[in-house]
C-alpha cells in the first residue's frame, strides 16, 4: 500500500503528472456519463494546479478574471492556496477560490 503525498510535498513534475492523471479520470467519467465523479476529478485537478501558481502573482486588492466564468473576482487576502474575496457585480459575499481559477486581466479588460 502506497502512502499518498500531499501536493505541497510533490515536485512540480509530480504535480503535473497528477493533474494529467486526474484529468484523464475526469474525461473517462464524463464519457461514461458519471457527472458527479467528473466534477470531483475536475476540482481535484484544479487544487493540484493551484500548487503550481506562484502566490506572489496573486495580489490582494487586485481584480482577476475567473477561469471558465464571465465573472471577475476581487481578492482581499490569500490563505493557503485559496484567494478570499468577492465576485464583482454580485452580493459581495465573501468566498474562497483556488488560486488556479484566477487569471490576470488583460489591458483591454482593466476595470476601473
Beta strands, then each sheet from edge to edge (+ up, - down):
strand 1: 63-66
strand 2: 72-79
strand 3: 82-87
strand 4: 95-98
strand 5: 102-104
sheet 1: 4+ 3- 2+ 1- 5+
end
